[in-house]
């Protein structure tokens, strides 16, 4: 399911990324890769603050919807 479907406070594992090109490379550089645990800290207007590898990242709704996760 897309990361945007995950509830605040829940954890999931990233299974894949449908983003292309520079967006995909940017996410990989931040550590957003398959197999990594991710949790949603908060949501505002569809945009997400997530925790990945002990860091907090802000992701737009568009980018978050391209990340596929599994609970």
C-alpha positions in Angstrom: 0.0 0.0 0.0 1.2 3.6 -0.5 2.8 5.3 2.5 0.0 7.9 2.5 -2.4 5.1 3.6 -0.4 4.4 6.8 -1.9 5.8 10.0 0.0 8.2 12.2 2.1 6.3 14.8 2.2 3.1 12.8 5.4 1.5 11.5 5.9 -0.3 8.2 8.7 -1.5 5.9 9.4 0.1 2.6 8.9 -2.4 -0.2 9.5 -0.2 -3.2 9.5 3.2 -4.8 7.6 4.1 -8.0 9.4 7.5 -8.2 11.7 8.0 -11.3 14.9 9.8 -12.0 16.2 12.5 -9.7 13.4 12.1 -7.2 14.3 8.4 -6.8 18.0 9.3 -6.4 17.1 12.0 -3.9 15.1 9.5 -1.8 17.8 6.9 -1.9 20.3 9.5 -0.7 18.1 10.2 2.3 18.0 6.5 3.1 14.5 5.8 1.8 15.2 2.4 0.3 13.5 -1.0 0.3 13.8 -2.9 3.6 14.0 0.2 5.8 11.5 0.7 8.7 9.4 3.9 8.4 6.9 5.4 10.8 4.6 8.4 10.4 5.0 11.1 13.0 2.4 13.6 11.8 0.3 14.5 8.8 -0.7 18.0 7.7 -2.8 18.5 4.6 -1.7 15.2 3.2 2.0 16.0 3.6 3.9 13.7 6.0 6.6 14.0 8.6 8.2 10.5 8.8 10.9 8.9 10.9 13.5 6.8 9.0 16.7 5.6 10.5 16.3 7.9 13.5 15.9 11.0 11.3 12.8 13.0 10.6 11.9 13.8 7.0 9.1 15.9 5.5 7.6 14.3 2.4 4.9 15.8 0.1 1.8 13.8 -0.5 2.9 13.2 -4.1 6.2 11.7 -3.1 4.8 9.7 -0.2 2.2 8.1 -2.5 5.0 6.7 -4.6 6.5 4.8 -1.7 5.1 1.3 -1.3 5.1 -0.1 2.3 4.0 -3.3 4.0 2.9 -3.5 7.7 
